[in-house]
Amino acid sequence: MAGVVHRYHRLGRRKYREGMYAERAKPLAFFLLGNMPNTIGAIDCTHVHIQAPHEREWQYVNQKGRHSINVQLVANADLIITNCVVKWPGSVHDARILRESALYRKLQSNRPNGIILGDSAYPLLPWLMTPFPVANTPEQAGFNSAHCKTRCTIESLNGVLKRRFACLNYLKVEPKVACNIILACIVLHNIATRRNVPLDDIYDGPEPDEVQPEQPPMFAPNEGQTGRVIRDAIVRHYF
């Protein structure tokens, strides 16, 4: 088992390292899910529970009082993981993980030809669309509905990943080893998904224990304003 983890962890370090977003975008596939235009990905964080670490134990306690690794995932409409960040303790906010990632730096300096969908844990950015906190018009409600239907791919992915690899519901190892196992599972998940390997029909593992983060901080001046302008333009032209 250790040999398998080592092999695919090393592959993951090369292929899915921070900032890599090489998987070909499929906006049409996302559009068919919920009528959200020009979507190239969906982002979310999922908590993988671990045993209490021997060092810096307090950093790994998430908002639900459990020890975890907070894993950032970006996926396409086929549930292929196109980018991941696997290193942060469970106490770290989703927005901070994004802000500190190479993916964020890359997309800030080289804006993609499309948008990524995130929930309210994330800030509204020119390339990262979040839903309206309150829909004041039918058009905004339509945007929120399309956003929810399209972004559900990343929610499905989190469930599929933990269903395919039941060990990700609780890893009785230290954080460094846990991160290696998680990354190996991500690589194996993509291989299995591309080869259409079916999931087991029977699964008795625990449900994912996700943390609902606080409202995200503003990343930089004017970013939120630019994001609002783009979101309003999407509503105006498509809804």
JOGIJO-V991460 format. One record per residue. N is the residue number from 1. NEAR is the number of other ideal C-beta (glycine too) atoms within 10 Angstrom. D_CENTER is the distance of its C-alpha to the mean C-alpha in Angstrom with 2 decimals. Layout:
n = {N;N}
near = {NEAR;NEAR}
d_center = {D_CENTER;D_CENTER}
This chain:
n = {1;2;3;4;5;6;7;8;9;10;11;12;13;14;15;16;17;18;19;20;21;22;23;24;25;26;27;28;29;30;31;32;33;34;35;36;37;38;39;40;41;42;43;44;45;46;47;48;49;50;51;52;53;54;55;56;57;58;59;60;61;62;63;64;65;66;67;68;69;70;71;72;73;74;75;76;77;78;79;80;81;82;83;84;85;86;87;88;89;90;91;92;93;94;95;96;97;98;99;100;101;102;103;104;105;106;107;108;109;110;111;112;113;114;115;116;117;118;119;120;121;122;123;124;125;126;127;128;129;130;131;132;133;134;135;136;137;138;139;140;141;142;143;144;145;146;147;148;149;150;151;152;153;154;155;156;157;158;159;160;161;162;163;164;165;166;167;168;169;170;171;172;173;174;175;176;177;178;179;180;181;182;183;184;185;186;187;188;189;190;191;192;193;194;195;196;197;198;199;200;201;202;203;204;205;206;207;208;209;210;211;212;213;214;215;216;217;218;219;220;221;222;223;224;225;226;227;228;229;230;231;232;233;234;235;236;237;238;239}
near = {8;9;7;11;17;12;12;20;20;14;16;22;14;9;14;22;13;18;13;15;16;8;18;8;19;17;18;11;15;27;17;12;17;17;17;25;15;16;28;23;29;29;23;22;27;24;21;26;21;24;15;11;17;8;8;10;13;10;14;24;15;20;15;13;7;16;24;25;25;24;26;23;22;25;26;22;20;14;17;16;21;23;23;22;22;24;19;23;19;24;16;19;20;23;21;15;21;25;17;16;20;14;23;21;13;16;19;15;7;8;12;16;9;15;26;25;26;27;20;16;20;24;20;23;24;20;19;22;23;21;21;19;10;8;15;9;11;9;16;17;16;15;23;18;16;24;25;15;14;23;26;14;22;24;17;13;23;20;14;16;24;20;15;18;19;13;16;25;15;18;20;10;15;14;24;10;15;26;20;20;25;25;24;22;25;24;21;19;20;20;12;16;18;10;7;6;11;7;11;8;5;5;11;5;13;10;8;17;15;15;19;9;19;12;10;21;10;12;19;11;7;9;16;17;11;14;20;13;10;16;21;14;10;18;19;9;8;15;18}
d_center = {26.60;26.36;27.28;24.55;21.85;23.51;23.75;20.19;18.84;21.06;19.92;16.25;17.44;19.19;16.94;13.32;14.36;12.75;13.29;13.90;12.88;15.79;14.83;17.05;15.67;16.97;17.34;19.97;17.87;15.49;18.73;20.29;17.69;18.35;20.45;17.92;19.40;18.18;14.47;13.01;9.27;6.56;3.50;2.70;4.50;7.05;10.60;12.83;16.34;19.00;22.68;23.99;24.17;27.64;26.71;24.96;24.26;23.72;20.66;18.72;19.67;16.94;18.02;19.16;21.35;19.83;19.09;15.60;13.21;10.04;7.42;4.55;3.02;4.39;6.89;10.35;12.63;13.99;10.97;11.30;8.64;9.71;8.30;7.39;8.91;10.87;13.63;13.27;15.37;14.40;16.36;14.27;12.70;9.08;10.97;12.98;10.42;9.51;13.27;14.35;12.35;14.33;11.87;12.78;16.39;16.50;15.34;17.59;20.51;20.02;18.56;17.15;19.15;16.78;14.02;10.26;9.56;8.08;9.84;12.67;10.98;10.72;13.96;15.37;15.78;17.73;14.84;12.17;13.52;13.32;15.86;19.37;19.97;23.25;24.22;27.80;28.67;28.33;26.53;23.86;23.61;23.26;20.41;18.57;19.38;18.19;14.91;14.39;15.61;13.51;10.11;11.03;9.96;6.35;8.48;10.86;8.87;8.29;12.00;13.12;11.87;13.76;16.53;17.09;17.11;18.66;19.00;15.37;16.64;18.90;19.71;23.19;22.97;22.68;19.41;20.13;20.86;17.86;15.56;17.74;17.48;13.68;13.66;16.57;14.96;12.09;15.02;17.08;14.57;14.55;18.30;18.83;16.93;18.96;22.06;21.53;22.00;22.22;20.73;23.37;24.80;25.47;22.95;24.07;21.28;20.02;17.45;14.05;14.89;12.16;13.11;13.73;13.72;16.55;16.84;15.23;17.91;19.08;18.12;21.40;24.42;24.30;20.60;20.21;23.48;22.53;19.34;21.59;24.09;21.71;20.34;24.00;24.97;22.52;24.01;27.48;27.33;25.39;25.88}
